[in-house]
Amino acid sequence: MGGETPSSLLLPSSGDEDHDGGKSHAAGTVKLVEATDSHCLPDEVELWTCDHVSEWLERTNMGKYCELLCVTHCVDGPVLLSLKEKDLKEPPLSMCVLGDIKRLYKAIQDLQKRRLSAVTPDTARHLGLAYDVRSRSCSTSDDIYTDGVSSIHIRKRRLNAHVPDNTSPRKVLFTMLYGWFVIFLTAFTMTIVHSRVPDMTTYRPLPDIALDNIPHIPWAFQVSEAIAVFFSLTLVSILLFHKHRLLIMCRLFSLLGTVFLLRCCTLFVTSLSVPGDHLKCKPLKFDSYEEILWRSMEITSGFGMSLTGVHTCGDYMFSGHTAVLTMLNLAITEYTPRRWRTLHMTTWIMNIFGIFFILAAHEHYSIDVVIAFVITSRLFLYYHALANSRALMAGDQHRLREWFPLFTFVEEHWNGERVPNVYSNPVEDLRIYIKERFFASRSSGTPRKIK
């Protein structure tokens, strides 16, 4: 829809009918039927405006909620289809009459069933293109679709662009704390591993096909970290203006925390020999747990980067730098429009070069880089494949909660579709959130729910 609703449907007039054979004359003579006619709502609920929703509420004897839904909260057709019973009960709507909640939700369910019974395979996948009734296929021409009898003028639209993000800020805070806790746990594990790093005179560097053939470049590791910083700044800029920034933040903190939790396990169970003589690594001795915690805080505050003066040893088998580079690259690619091909090609090239510089610095074995890239990329892709598939999410919710509790927690209120890459003003979004969160019940005149 793109925020615009077609104002009219072009249909053949009665004067165009051939009364002898019942055939249509040549295309060209049409009559204008207003889609906003008060006596005829558009068949496609996704095309409804707030005025259409208001009229529908009047028809279902729910007219007293027109101001709350259509004026205060700007509920149009796509938003109406996404409403759940829980949305009606909880803020900012806070409907208090149980009978009205049940009746309104039953009416919304009827709309959803009617839409599913009439939807085509293409619109079901939300491709945003009109459907040709005669050929039962989706045309790829610009905006005009004909079936030999009528011409329908419908703009290309993406229905998901109007799906609201119901992610709670508390959920963002929880996943953020989870991510930072795992990062600190990783730093603690790195400190323990550093205290038992293998002696360099006894355990020589392992044979490695990459390290044996790539000469050591002293400044290469700093270049890979600079690429990670660039990726981070780019992703922060994207999140700042992305309409679904809260959901994306929850996903990224959850994924990053899970990846580094796996890294903790690999670091702790196996200690590899130092990959190069230039590292000058030796075991660190700590006299108390306070020193271990202090060293862990130092690594966490410096993000484990040599650019911030943090130098560690023994944290092999799983390259943290490769994991961060890959995760940031995939996030930038996933949450920007497909037409931004230049940015996507640039980030992928920089990701590959970043991995090369890690190897050129002789800071990690090749197996460290391979394991980190495979685990990070597969976890990211599997997560989004599950999140973007309604069929997988609707299969067995109980088993899904048992096996993927964090995933279920993050994706609880999402509709199971791919996150649309649309952008908005963060200041305006904050103003709307504050208004709906703290002033919605006052302006609508509805009583607050009594706890």
C-alpha positions in Angstrom: 0.0 0.0 0.0 2.8 2.3 0.8 0.5 4.4 3.0 -1.9 5.3 0.1 -5.2 3.7 -0.7 -6.5 3.5 -4.3 -9.3 6.0 -4.5 -11.3 4.2 -7.1 -11.9 1.0 -9.0 -12.3 1.2 -12.8 -15.1 -1.2 -13.9 -17.0 -1.5 -17.2 -20.2 0.5 -17.4 -23.6 -0.9 -18.2 -23.4 0.9 -21.6 -20.4 -1.2 -22.5 -22.3 -4.6 -22.4 -23.3 -6.2 -25.8 -26.9 -7.2 -25.1 -26.9 -9.6 -28.1 -23.9 -11.7 -27.2 -23.2 -10.6 -23.6 -19.6 -9.7 -24.7 -17.7 -6.6 -23.7 -16.8 -3.8 -26.2 -13.2 -2.8 -26.6 -11.6 -1.5 -23.5 -11.8 2.2 -23.0 -15.3 3.0 -21.8 -15.4 2.6 -18.0 -17.3 4.0 -15.1 -15.9 5.3 -11.9 -16.9 3.5 -8.7 -15.6 5.2 -5.6 -13.8 2.9 -3.2 -14.6 5.1 -0.3 -18.4 4.8 -0.8 -20.0 4.8 2.6 -22.3 2.0 1.4 -19.6 -0.3 0.1 -16.4 -1.1 1.9 -13.5 -2.4 -0.3 -13.3 -6.2 -0.5 -9.6 -6.2 0.6 -9.4 -5.3 4.2 -5.7 -4.3 3.7 -7.0 -1.3 1.6 -9.2 0.0 4.4 -8.4 3.4 5.8 -9.2 4.6 9.3 -12.6 5.9 8.0 -13.4 2.4 6.6 -12.5 0.8 10.0 -14.8 3.4 11.7 -17.7 2.5 9.3 -17.1 -1.2 9.9 -17.2 -0.6 13.7 -20.6 1.1 13.3 -21.9 -1.8 11.3 -20.8 -4.3 14.0 -22.5 -2.2 16.8 -19.1 -1.1 18.1 -19.3 2.5 17.2 -18.4 3.7 20.7 -14.9 2.6 20.0 -14.4 4.6 16.8 -12.7 7.4 18.5 -10.4 5.1 20.5 -9.3 2.9 17.6 -9.6 5.1 14.5 -8.9 8.6 15.9 -6.5 8.1 18.9 -4.6 5.1 17.6 -5.1 5.4 13.8 -6.1 1.8 13.3 -6.5 1.1 9.5 -7.1 -2.2 7.7 -3.7 -3.9 8.1 -3.5 -2.9 11.8 -7.0 -4.2 12.4 -6.1 -7.6 10.9 -3.1 -7.8 13.2 -5.0 -7.1 16.4 -5.2 -9.9 19.0 -7.5 -10.2 22.0 -4.5 -9.4 24.2 -4.0 -6.1 22.4 -7.6 -5.1 23.1 -7.3 -5.8 26.9 -3.9 -4.3 27.5 -2.6 -0.7 27.2 -2.7 1.5 25.2 -6.3 0.3 24.2 -7.3 -1.0 27.7 -10.8 -2.0 26.8 -12.6 -2.9 30.1 -15.9 -4.4 29.0 -15.4 -8.2 28.6 -18.4 -8.6 26.3 -17.2 -5.9 23.9 -13.7 -7.4 23.9 -15.1 -10.8 23.0 -17.5 -9.5 20.3 -15.0 -7.2 18.7 -12.3 -9.9 18.6 -14.8 -12.3 17.1 -15.6 -9.8 14.4 -11.9 -9.3 13.7 -11.4 -13.1 13.4 -14.3 -13.2 10.9 -12.4 -10.6 8.8 -9.2 -12.6 9.0 -11.0 -15.8 7.9 -12.7 -14.0 5.0 -9.3 -12.6 3.9 -7.6 -16.0 4.1 -10.4 -17.7 2.1 -10.1 -15.1 -0.7 -6.4 -14.5 -0.7 -4.2 -15.7 -3.6 -0.8 -17.4 -3.3 1.0 -14.2 -4.2 -0.7 -11.9 -1.9 -0.5 -14.5 0.8 3.3 -14.2 0.6 2.9 -10.4 0.8 4.7 -9.7 -2.4 2.7 -6.4 -2.8 1.5 -7.0 -6.4 -2.1 -7.1 -7.7 -3.5 -10.4 -8.8 -4.9 -11.1 -12.3 -8.3 -12.7 -11.8 -8.5 -14.2 -15.3 -5.1 -15.8 -15.6 -4.8 -16.5 -11.8 -1.3 -15.2 -11.9 0.5 -12.2 -10.6 1.5 -9.6 -13.2 4.8 -7.9 -13.2 3.8 -4.8 -15.1 3.9 -1.4 -13.4 0.4 -0.7 -12.1 -2.2 -1.7 -14.6 -3.7 -5.3 -14.6 -6.3 -6.4 -17.2 -8.4 -9.5 -17.5 -10.1 -8.7 -20.8 -13.3 -7.5 -19.1 -12.1 -4.9 -16.7 -9.0 -2.9 -15.8 -8.0 -2.6 -12.1 -5.7 0.3 -11.1 -3.9 -0.8 -7.9 -0.7 0.6 -6.7 2.1 -1.8 -5.8 2.1 -2.1 -2.0 3.9 -4.0 0.7 1.4 -4.9 3.4 4.0 -5.7 6.0 5.2 -2.1 6.0 2.1 -1.2 8.1 2.5 -4.0 10.7 3.1 -2.4 14.1 6.1 -3.4 16.2 4.7 -4.5 19.5 8.1 -5.3 21.0 8.3 -4.0 24.6 11.2 -1.9 25.8 11.4 -4.3 28.8 12.1 -7.1 26.3 14.9 -5.0 24.8 16.4 -4.4 28.2 16.2 -8.1 29.1 18.0 -9.2 25.9 20.5 -6.5 26.3 21.3 -7.6 29.8 21.5 -11.2 28.5 24.0 -10.1 25.8 26.2 -8.1 28.2 26.2 -10.9 30.8 27.4 -13.4 28.2 30.1 -10.9 27.0 31.3 -10.6 30.6 31.2 -14.4 31.0 33.3 -14.6 27.9 35.8 -12.2 29.3 35.9 -14.2 32.6 36.5 -17.4 30.6 39.3 -15.7 28.6 40.9 -14.7 31.9 40.9 -18.2 33.2 42.2 -19.5 29.8 45.0 -17.0 29.9 46.1 -18.4 33.2 46.6 -21.8 31.7 47.9 -21.0 28.2 50.3 -23.7 27.0 54.0 -22.9 27.4 55.4 -21.6 24.1 58.7 -23.5 24.4 57.1 -26.8 25.0 54.1 -26.5 22.7 55.0 -25.1 19.3 52.5 -23.6 16.9 50.4 -26.2 15.1 50.8 -26.7 11.3 48.3 -24.5 9.5 47.9 -24.2 5.8 47.0 -20.5 5.9 49.5 -19.3 8.6 52.3 -21.3 6.9 51.7 -19.5 3.6 50.6 -16.0 4.6 53.4 -13.8 5.9 52.9 -12.1 9.2 51.5 -8.5 8.9 51.9 -6.6 12.2 49.1 -4.1 11.6 46.6 -6.5 10.1 44.7 -7.2 13.4 44.0 -3.5 14.0 42.6 -3.2 10.4 40.1 -6.0 11.1 39.1 -4.3 14.3 38.6 -1.0 12.4 36.3 -2.8 10.0 34.3 -4.1 13.0 34.0 -0.5 14.3 32.8 0.7 10.9 30.2 -2.1 10.8 29.0 -1.2 14.3 28.6 2.5 13.4 26.7 1.6 10.2 24.4 -0.8 12.1 23.7 1.8 14.8 22.7 4.3 12.1 20.4 1.8 10.5 18.7 0.9 13.8 18.3 4.5 14.8 15.9 5.1 11.8 14.5 1.6 11.3 10.8 1.4 12.1 11.2 -2.0 13.8 14.4 -1.1 15.7 13.3 -2.6 19.0 12.6 -6.1 17.5 15.9 -6.0 15.6 17.8 -5.1 18.8 16.2 -8.0 20.7 17.2 -10.4 17.9 20.8 -9.2 17.7 21.4 -9.2 21.4 19.9 -12.7 21.7 22.0 -14.0 18.7 25.2 -12.3 19.8 24.8 -13.6 23.4 24.1 -17.1 22.2 27.1 -17.1 19.8 29.5 -16.0 22.6 28.0 -18.5 25.0 29.1 -21.2 22.6 32.5 -19.5 22.4 32.8 -19.7 26.2 32.4 -23.5 25.9 35.0 -24.0 23.2 37.5 -21.8 25.0 37.1 -23.6 28.3 37.2 -27.2 27.1 40.3 -27.0 24.8 43.4 -24.9 24.9 45.5 -24.7 21.7 49.1 -23.7 21.5 49.9 -20.1 20.6 49.8 -19.7 16.8 52.8 -17.4 16.5 56.1 -16.6 18.2 55.5 -12.9 17.8 52.6 -13.0 20.4 54.9 -13.6 23.4 52.2 -15.3 25.5 52.8 -16.7 28.9 50.4 -17.8 31.7 49.0 -15.1 33.9 49.0 -15.8 37.7 46.2 -14.3 39.8 46.4 -14.2 43.6 42.7 -13.7 44.2 39.3 -13.8 42.6 39.2 -10.0 42.8 42.1 -9.8 40.4 40.3 -12.2 38.0 37.1 -10.2 38.2 39.1 -6.9 37.7 40.8 -8.4 34.6 37.5 -9.6 33.3 36.0 -6.1 33.7 39.0 -4.6 31.9 38.5 -7.0 28.9 34.7 -6.3 28.8 35.1 -2.5 29.0 37.7 -2.6 26.2 35.4 -4.9 24.1 38.4 -7.3 23.8 40.0 -5.2 21.1 43.7 -4.4 20.8 42.7 -0.9 19.6 41.6 -0.2 23.2 44.8 -1.7 24.7 43.4 -5.1 25.5 45.7 -8.0 24.8 44.7 -11.6 25.5 46.2 -15.1 24.9 44.8 -18.6 24.7 41.3 -17.6 23.4 41.6 -19.8 20.3 39.4 -22.5 18.7 36.6 -19.8 18.1 37.5 -16.4 16.7 35.5 -13.7 18.5 36.5 -11.1 15.9 35.3 -13.3 13.0 32.0 -13.9 14.8 31.4 -10.1 15.4 32.4 -9.2 11.8 30.0 -11.9 10.4 27.1 -11.0 12.7 27.3 -7.3 11.9 27.6 -7.9 8.2 24.6 -10.2 8.1 22.5 -7.8 10.2 23.3 -4.9 7.9 22.4 -7.0 4.9 19.2 -8.4 6.4 17.8 -5.1 7.7 18.4 -2.8 4.7 16.4 -2.8 1.5 17.5 -5.2 -1.3 18.1 -2.4 -3.7 21.0 -1.2 -1.5 23.3 -3.6 -3.4 26.3 -1.3 -3.2 26.2 -1.4 0.6 25.7 -5.1 0.7 28.6 -5.8 -1.7 30.8 -3.5 0.3 30.1 -5.1 3.7 30.6 -8.6 2.3 34.0 -7.6 0.7 35.0 -5.9 4.0 33.9 -9.0 5.9 36.1 -11.3 3.8 39.1 -8.9 4.0 38.6 -8.6 7.8 38.8 -12.4 8.1 41.9 -12.4 5.9 43.6 -9.7 8.1 42.9 -11.8 11.2 44.8 -14.7 9.6 47.5 -12.4 8.2 48.1 -11.1 11.8 48.6 -14.7 12.9 46.3 -14.1 15.8 44.1 -17.2 15.2 44.4 -20.5 13.5 42.4 -21.1 10.3 40.1 -23.5 12.2 39.2 -20.7 14.6 38.0 -18.6 11.7 36.1 -21.4 10.0 34.3 -22.5 13.1 33.3 -18.9 14.0 32.1 -18.1 10.5 30.0 -21.3 10.1 28.4 -21.2 13.6 27.6 -17.4 13.4 26.2 -17.4 9.9 24.2 -20.7 10.4 22.7 -19.5 13.7 21.8 -16.1 12.1 20.2 -17.7 9.1 18.4 -20.5 11.0 17.0 -18.0 13.5 15.6 -15.8 10.7 14.3 -18.7 8.7 12.3 -19.8 11.7 11.2 -16.3 12.5 10.0 -15.6 9.0 8.0 -18.7 8.6 4.5 -18.8 10.0 4.1 -22.5 9.2 7.1 -23.4 11.4 5.9 -21.1 14.3 2.3 -22.3 14.2 3.2 -26.0 14.3 3.9 -26.9 17.9 4.2 -23.9 20.2 4.8 -26.0 23.3 7.8 -27.7 21.8 9.0 -24.4 20.4 9.0 -22.9 23.9 10.9 -25.9 25.3 13.7 -26.0 22.7 14.0 -22.3 21.9 12.8 -20.3 25.0 14.7 -17.2 24.1 13.4 -17.3 20.5 9.8 -17.7 21.7 10.3 -14.8 24.1 11.6 -12.4 21.5 9.2 -13.4 18.7 6.1 -13.7 20.9 4.3 -10.7 19.4 5.7 -10.7 15.9 3.4 -11.9 13.1 5.8 -14.5 11.6 6.6 -12.4 8.5 9.9 -11.0 7.3 10.7 -7.7 9.0 9.9 -4.9 6.4 12.8 -2.5 5.9 11.0 0.8 6.4 12.3 3.8 8.2 10.9 6.5 10.4 11.8 9.5 12.5 13.0 8.2 15.9 12.1 11.4 17.7 8.5 11.2 16.3 8.3 7.5 17.2 9.4 8.4 20.8 6.7 11.1 21.0 4.0 8.8 19.8 5.1 6.0 22.2 5.0 8.4 25.2 1.6 9.7 24.1 0.1 6.2 23.7 1.8 4.9 26.9 0.9 7.7 29.3 -1.8 9.8 27.8 -3.9 7.5 25.6 -6.5 6.6 28.2 -7.0 10.2 29.2 -7.5 11.5 25.6 -9.8 8.7 24.6 -12.0 9.0 27.7 -11.9 5.3 28.4 -11.4 4.2 32.0 -8.1 2.5 33.0 -8.2 -1.2 33.7 -8.6 -1.9 37.4 -6.0 -4.3 38.8 
